[in-house]
Amino acid sequence: MRDIPIFTGCGGIASLILSQIPYRGEGYVLIRSVFGSLEDFMNECESFCRMAGAKTVFFSGEANFFDHPIYTTLLEREILREKLPACAAIAVPTRNPSAWMQIYNEKFLPVPAAQYCREPKNAFDILKDGKLIGIGQVVQDKILSVAAVERGAGAECVCALAKLCEGDMIHLSCAEENLPAMKLYDRLGFSQGRVKEIWYRKKTLAI
């Protein structure tokens, strides 16, 4: 299912992210501009997403959503490479993309706003003493994803991926509601983070 970068409705303009509907049942609406009532335009976008199969729909973008509950806040966190502890684990390009993708989708299914992976890109296996302890993705100076498959191996996985990052500052994004990951990054010394995105649920009207 393809996203709709420019959706022009009666009440405004938005981008509709529909690609997650077949896998997570979730539609995402990025409001670009509103011509009249925000509530009416949200209803319009939600109706379209639900017709496309979405069970839940989330909203973000250029509008005032203060009256709607927050679904998730995505934070951009960073740390100087030199402040990360040394680790023996290494990250190598995955040799089994299908197995990597299966692990990724299982680990990230409960994470708010995480994308379902249909094609592993920049994908790495994280090994320690030849044993798989986690997976991840790295592009330039950013860790795009990281997941441990061995209990307690999260810190080693982050540090192994950090070795592949360019530059002195390592960046990553994390959902504030993903408490295990937030605690891990706190423990490693990452910055408290700045808000990158906030996604909202549409409020439920009392009947």
NUKE-279748 format. One record per residue (C-alpha): residue in three letters; residue number from 1; x, y, z. Coordinates in pm, whole numbers. Layout:
N
<site type="Ala" seq="NUM" u="X" v="Y" w="Z"/>
...
This chain:
207
<site type="Met" seq="1" u="0" v="0" w="0"/>
<site type="Arg" seq="2" u="145" v="335" w="-107"/>
<site type="Asp" seq="3" u="163" v="654" w="97"/>
<site type="Ile" seq="4" u="-12" v="966" w="-32"/>
<site type="Pro" seq="5" u="237" v="1257" w="-2"/>
<site type="Ile" seq="6" u="-24" v="1518" w="-96"/>
<site type="Phe" seq="7" u="-381" v="1451" w="13"/>
<site type="Thr" seq="8" u="-606" v="1748" w="-58"/>
<site type="Gly" seq="9" u="-936" v="1727" w="122"/>
<site type="Cys" seq="10" u="-1221" v="1965" w="180"/>
<site type="Gly" seq="11" u="-1064" v="2086" w="503"/>
<site type="Gly" seq="12" u="-693" v="2103" w="423"/>
<site type="Ile" seq="13" u="-380" v="1935" w="293"/>
<site type="Ala" seq="14" u="-202" v="1639" w="453"/>
<site type="Ser" seq="15" u="36" v="1353" w="388"/>
<site type="Leu" seq="16" u="-114" v="1011" w="453"/>
<site type="Ile" seq="17" u="123" v="733" w="558"/>
<site type="Leu" seq="18" u="-62" v="418" w="459"/>
<site type="Ser" seq="19" u="229" v="176" w="416"/>
<site type="Gln" seq="20" u="201" v="50" w="775"/>
<site type="Ile" seq="21" u="-165" v="-47" w="745"/>
<site type="Pro" seq="22" u="-115" v="-402" w="611"/>
<site type="Tyr" seq="23" u="139" v="-485" w="883"/>
<site type="Arg" seq="24" u="44" v="-286" w="1193"/>
<site type="Gly" seq="25" u="-309" v="-173" w="1115"/>
<site type="Glu" seq="26" u="-194" v="186" w="1169"/>
<site type="Gly" seq="27" u="-240" v="494" w="955"/>
<site type="Tyr" seq="28" u="-46" v="817" w="1011"/>
<site type="Val" seq="29" u="-163" v="1163" w="905"/>
<site type="Leu" seq="30" u="83" v="1450" w="877"/>
<site type="Ile" seq="31" u="-121" v="1771" w="862"/>
<site type="Arg" seq="32" u="27" v="2028" w="622"/>
<site type="Ser" seq="33" u="-236" v="2301" w="636"/>
<site type="Val" seq="34" u="-594" v="2343" w="755"/>
<site type="Phe" seq="35" u="-851" v="2552" w="569"/>
<site type="Gly" seq="36" u="-1123" v="2547" w="830"/>
<site type="Ser" seq="37" u="-1198" v="2324" w="1127"/>
<site type="Leu" seq="38" u="-910" v="2099" w="1237"/>
<site type="Glu" seq="39" u="-1158" v="1850" w="1383"/>
<site type="Asp" seq="40" u="-1346" v="1822" w="1053"/>
<site type="Phe" seq="41" u="-1026" v="1773" w="857"/>
<site type="Met" seq="42" u="-899" v="1511" w="1105"/>
<site type="Asn" seq="43" u="-1229" v="1326" w="1064"/>
<site type="Glu" seq="44" u="-1192" v="1344" w="686"/>
<site type="Cys" seq="45" u="-837" v="1205" w="692"/>
<site type="Glu" seq="46" u="-927" v="941" w="948"/>
<site type="Ser" seq="47" u="-1221" v="825" w="738"/>
<site type="Phe" seq="48" u="-995" v="782" w="433"/>
<site type="Cys" seq="49" u="-735" v="587" w="634"/>
<site type="Arg" seq="50" u="-1000" v="361" w="782"/>
<site type="Met" seq="51" u="-1143" v="292" w="436"/>
<site type="Ala" seq="52" u="-788" v="187" w="341"/>
<site type="Gly" seq="53" u="-794" v="-62" w="630"/>
<site type="Ala" seq="54" u="-644" v="127" w="925"/>
<site type="Lys" seq="55" u="-767" v="17" w="1267"/>
<site type="Thr" seq="56" u="-603" v="314" w="1439"/>
<site type="Val" seq="57" u="-499" v="654" w="1303"/>
<site type="Phe" seq="58" u="-246" v="898" w="1447"/>
<site type="Phe" seq="59" u="-187" v="1266" w="1372"/>
<site type="Ser" seq="60" u="102" v="1512" w="1368"/>
<site type="Gly" seq="61" u="214" v="1818" w="1173"/>
<site type="Glu" seq="62" u="121" v="2183" w="1136"/>
<site type="Ala" seq="63" u="-175" v="2210" w="1369"/>
<site type="Asn" seq="64" u="-255" v="2267" w="1733"/>
<site type="Phe" seq="65" u="-336" v="1925" w="1879"/>
<site type="Phe" seq="66" u="-334" v="2035" w="2244"/>
<site type="Asp" seq="67" u="-685" v="1902" w="2294"/>
<site type="His" seq="68" u="-590" v="1550" w="2181"/>
<site type="Pro" seq="69" u="-401" v="1284" w="2381"/>
<site type="Ile" seq="70" u="-38" v="1212" w="2293"/>
<site type="Tyr" seq="71" u="29" v="872" w="2139"/>
<site type="Thr" seq="72" u="408" v="899" w="2136"/>
<site type="Thr" seq="73" u="688" v="1156" w="2154"/>
<site type="Leu" seq="74" u="997" v="1079" w="1948"/>
<site type="Leu" seq="75" u="1319" v="1220" w="2092"/>
<site type="Glu" seq="76" u="1649" v="1283" w="1916"/>
<site type="Arg" seq="77" u="1929" v="1177" w="2152"/>
<site type="Glu" seq="78" u="2306" v="1201" w="2110"/>
<site type="Ile" seq="79" u="2638" v="1126" w="2273"/>
<site type="Leu" seq="80" u="3006" v="1182" w="2203"/>
<site type="Arg" seq="81" u="3161" v="860" w="2078"/>
<site type="Glu" seq="82" u="3443" v="886" w="2334"/>
<site type="Lys" seq="83" u="3195" v="869" w="2621"/>
<site type="Leu" seq="84" u="3062" v="528" w="2523"/>
<site type="Pro" seq="85" u="3220" v="231" w="2700"/>
<site type="Ala" seq="86" u="3443" v="-9" w="2509"/>
<site type="Cys" seq="87" u="3284" v="-339" w="2412"/>
<site type="Ala" seq="88" u="3394" v="-665" w="2256"/>
<site type="Ala" seq="89" u="3089" v="-701" w="2032"/>
<site type="Ile" seq="90" u="3119" v="-623" w="1660"/>
<site type="Ala" seq="91" u="2859" v="-531" w="1398"/>
<site type="Val" seq="92" u="2888" v="-692" w="1054"/>
<site type="Pro" seq="93" u="2660" v="-670" w="747"/>
<site type="Thr" seq="94" u="2389" v="-931" w="784"/>
<site type="Arg" seq="95" u="2424" v="-1248" w="578"/>
<site type="Asn" seq="96" u="2062" v="-1348" w="627"/>
<site type="Pro" seq="97" u="1830" v="-1055" w="545"/>
<site type="Ser" seq="98" u="1511" v="-1257" w="593"/>
<site type="Ala" seq="99" u="1611" v="-1369" w="944"/>
<site type="Trp" seq="100" u="1723" v="-1015" w="1027"/>
<site type="Met" seq="101" u="1388" v="-876" w="911"/>
<site type="Gln" seq="102" u="1195" v="-1131" w="1117"/>
<site type="Ile" seq="103" u="1386" v="-1037" w="1433"/>
<site type="Tyr" seq="104" u="1339" v="-665" w="1363"/>
<site type="Asn" seq="105" u="964" v="-691" w="1312"/>
<site type="Glu" seq="106" u="915" v="-905" w="1623"/>
<site type="Lys" seq="107" u="1119" v="-669" w="1841"/>
<site type="Phe" seq="108" u="969" v="-346" w="1710"/>
<site type="Leu" seq="109" u="603" v="-449" w="1684"/>
<site type="Pro" seq="110" u="523" v="-313" w="2036"/>
<site type="Val" seq="111" u="730" v="7" w="1991"/>
<site type="Pro" seq="112" u="515" v="316" w="1920"/>
<site type="Ala" seq="113" u="546" v="453" w="1565"/>
<site type="Ala" seq="114" u="814" v="199" w="1468"/>
<site type="Gln" seq="115" u="806" v="114" w="1100"/>
<site type="Tyr" seq="116" u="752" v="-240" w="977"/>
<site type="Cys" seq="117" u="1055" v="-356" w="777"/>
<site type="Arg" seq="118" u="990" v="-501" w="434"/>
<site type="Glu" seq="119" u="1345" v="-474" w="302"/>
<site type="Pro" seq="120" u="1650" v="-456" w="530"/>
<site type="Lys" seq="121" u="1876" v="-163" w="441"/>
<site type="Asn" seq="122" u="2206" v="-80" w="608"/>
<site type="Ala" seq="123" u="2136" v="-388" w="822"/>
<site type="Phe" seq="124" u="2391" v="-538" w="1060"/>
<site type="Asp" seq="125" u="2419" v="-845" w="1279"/>
<site type="Ile" seq="126" u="2586" v="-782" w="1614"/>
<site type="Leu" seq="127" u="2814" v="-1064" w="1723"/>
<site type="Lys" seq="128" u="3005" v="-1147" w="2038"/>
<site type="Asp" seq="129" u="3238" v="-1445" w="2038"/>
<site type="Gly" seq="130" u="3074" v="-1544" w="1711"/>
<site type="Lys" seq="131" u="2723" v="-1551" w="1862"/>
<site type="Leu" seq="132" u="2438" v="-1326" w="1749"/>
<site type="Ile" seq="133" u="2343" v="-1091" w="2035"/>
<site type="Gly" seq="134" u="2149" v="-827" w="1843"/>
<site type="Ile" seq="135" u="2072" v="-647" w="1519"/>
<site type="Gly" seq="136" u="2074" v="-287" w="1404"/>
<site type="Gln" seq="137" u="2101" v="-29" w="1128"/>
<site type="Val" seq="138" u="2350" v="254" w="1082"/>
<site type="Val" seq="139" u="2364" v="543" w="835"/>
<site type="Gln" seq="140" u="2640" v="802" w="857"/>
<site type="Asp" seq="141" u="2638" v="936" w="1216"/>
<site type="Lys" seq="142" u="2305" v="784" w="1316"/>
<site type="Ile" seq="143" u="2195" v="453" w="1465"/>
<site type="Leu" seq="144" u="1863" v="396" w="1290"/>
<site type="Ser" seq="145" u="1760" v="93" w="1492"/>
<site type="Val" seq="146" u="1901" v="-143" w="1752"/>
<site type="Ala" seq="147" u="1754" v="-450" w="1919"/>
<site type="Ala" seq="148" u="1916" v="-708" w="2146"/>
<site type="Val" seq="149" u="1832" v="-1075" w="2105"/>
<site type="Glu" seq="150" u="2034" v="-1173" w="2412"/>
<site type="Arg" seq="151" u="1898" v="-1053" w="2745"/>
<site type="Gly" seq="152" u="2114" v="-774" w="2888"/>
<site type="Ala" seq="153" u="2306" v="-716" w="2564"/>
<site type="Gly" seq="154" u="2149" v="-380" w="2478"/>
<site type="Ala" seq="155" u="2448" v="-167" w="2579"/>
<site type="Glu" seq="156" u="2692" v="-383" w="2385"/>
<site type="Cys" seq="157" u="2468" v="-365" w="2079"/>
<site type="Val" seq="158" u="2456" v="16" w="2091"/>
<site type="Cys" seq="159" u="2831" v="43" w="2137"/>
<site type="Ala" seq="160" u="2903" v="-204" w="1856"/>
<site type="Leu" seq="161" u="2686" v="-4" w="1614"/>
<site type="Ala" seq="162" u="2843" v="323" w="1732"/>
<site type="Lys" seq="163" u="3179" v="198" w="1605"/>
<site type="Leu" seq="164" u="3035" v="214" w="1253"/>
<site type="Cys" seq="165" u="2903" v="569" w="1280"/>
<site type="Glu" seq="166" u="3082" v="857" w="1114"/>
<site type="Gly" seq="167" u="3207" v="1156" w="1314"/>
<site type="Asp" seq="168" u="3242" v="1211" w="1687"/>
<site type="Met" seq="169" u="2875" v="1257" w="1776"/>
<site type="Ile" seq="170" u="2640" v="958" w="1766"/>
<site type="His" seq="171" u="2269" v="1024" w="1710"/>
<site type="Leu" seq="172" u="1957" v="811" w="1747"/>
<site type="Ser" seq="173" u="1582" v="852" w="1789"/>
<site type="Cys" seq="174" u="1374" v="693" w="2062"/>
<site type="Ala" seq="175" u="1008" v="690" w="2154"/>
<site type="Glu" seq="176" u="975" v="843" w="2499"/>
<site type="Glu" seq="177" u="721" v="573" w="2583"/>
<site type="Asn" seq="178" u="978" v="299" w="2506"/>
<site type="Leu" seq="179" u="1093" v="292" w="2868"/>
<site type="Pro" seq="180" u="1352" v="9" w="2848"/>
<site type="Ala" seq="181" u="1531" v="186" w="2562"/>
<site type="Met" seq="182" u="1510" v="525" w="2734"/>
<site type="Lys" seq="183" u="1665" v="380" w="3052"/>
<site type="Leu" seq="184" u="1942" v="216" w="2850"/>
<site type="Tyr" seq="185" u="2034" v="544" w="2678"/>
<site type="Asp" seq="186" u="2022" v="725" w="3012"/>
<site type="Arg" seq="187" u="2262" v="469" w="3157"/>
<site type="Leu" seq="188" u="2500" v="503" w="2863"/>
<site type="Gly" seq="189" u="2506" v="881" w="2901"/>
<site type="Phe" seq="190" u="2309" v="998" w="2597"/>
<site type="Ser" seq="191" u="2162" v="1348" w="2608"/>
<site type="Gln" seq="192" u="1810" v="1382" w="2746"/>
<site type="Gly" seq="193" u="1704" v="1456" w="2392"/>
<site type="Arg" seq="194" u="1505" v="1712" w="2201"/>
<site type="Val" seq="195" u="1159" v="1657" w="2060"/>
<site type="Lys" seq="196" u="1168" v="1539" w="1701"/>
<site type="Glu" seq="197" u="803" v="1447" w="1648"/>
<site type="Ile" seq="198" u="486" v="1415" w="1851"/>
<site type="Trp" seq="199" u="203" v="1193" w="1730"/>
<site type="Tyr" seq="200" u="-149" v="1226" w="1869"/>
<site type="Arg" seq="201" u="-459" v="1013" w="1899"/>
<site type="Lys" seq="202" u="-782" v="1184" w="1802"/>
<site type="Lys" seq="203" u="-987" v="1245" w="2112"/>
<site type="Thr" seq="204" u="-1294" v="1031" w="2163"/>
<site type="Leu" seq="205" u="-1609" v="1235" w="2179"/>
<site type="Ala" seq="206" u="-1849" v="1160" w="2462"/>
<site type="Ile" seq="207" u="-2181" v="1019" w="2350"/>
